């Protein structure tokens, strides 16, 4: 195959709900390969481009077939650049589309110091130092897979040599505006309320501890004890801000891609193409949340009004909140999952029950009703 064809990349990852000990023999059978040969030539060298074709639809069919047995694959499209071998855990992997390497480095999955070698080259170098000389460890020589087509069910598979070039993910510039992709306002609201309750409980426990110690400081230090009050309040405010930043940035930038509240509601935060955003990107999104709150909370209401269901901080950080089944490089879901019953319960309890209870308490205090 020539550079310029689409490529199917076996990532070496197992999809959720599947057992690795069953996935790989099933995939070997799917490709009609001896299990030992499959293990040595494909799985041990994953991620690796395993199939090239001009017809994107055929590769999407193969991708779905691999997913059916529990193996994750990504589809890559031509961009004219040569593929790379990557040295992971002391083992050369690939060839891998260059953009796939870039993406994993950008999202913190691989370090920028990961060693690479271009297809056809015998020089290994750190990815961030592509022009530097490197140790003369030769990339592996991989024998071609059989070129003869075979059929598995209704799918025709034509393996190709693994030394061909592969390129960038064949994905749209942005996820489509689809109700089955983007999470709506009420689901996001329930997730935010769950996160708020968790953070509120943690900060309430901390504030109770701190301010319980204040009378003791006053009794011991007198006026000097009172003098620590402004610093204590300011310190608690700063700690609360930092705590919220770490909570959202660490969870949303992690492999989970979601806070506990979002996990409970089956949603996550991604970039406009559906990729993991990473800690720095998630930190920028949190800064946008400060802006959303500063505008009297209007920024948080925008998912109910905007066509992409994005809050102001999503617009600032160029992110989307999508359903858990939306995965970069995989077929998008076509059905919108139903709202969990506990999501509606949280919304009703917090948004209606709490204000009613506060109003009733205020009436008792003010009018003695």
Buried (B, 14 or more C-beta within 10 A) or exposed (E): BEBEBBBBBBBBBBBEEBEEEEBBBBBBEBBEBEEEEBBEBBBEBBBBBBBBBEEEEBBBBBBEBBBBBBBBBBBBBBBEBBBBBBBBEEEBBBBBBBBBBBBBBBBBEBEEEBBBBBBEBEBBBBBEEEEEEBEEEEBBEBEEBEEEEEEEEEEEBBBBBBBBBBBBBBBEEEBEEEEBBBBBBBBBBBBBBBBEBBBEEEBEEBBEEBEEEBEEBBEEEEEEBEEBEEEBEEEBEEBBEEBBBEBBBBBBBBEBBBBBBBBBBBBBBBBBBBBBBBBEBBBBBBEBBBEBBEEEEEBBBBBEEBEBBBBBBBBBBBBBBBBBBBBBBBEBBEEBBEBBEEBEEBBEBBEEEEEEEEEEEEEEEEEEE
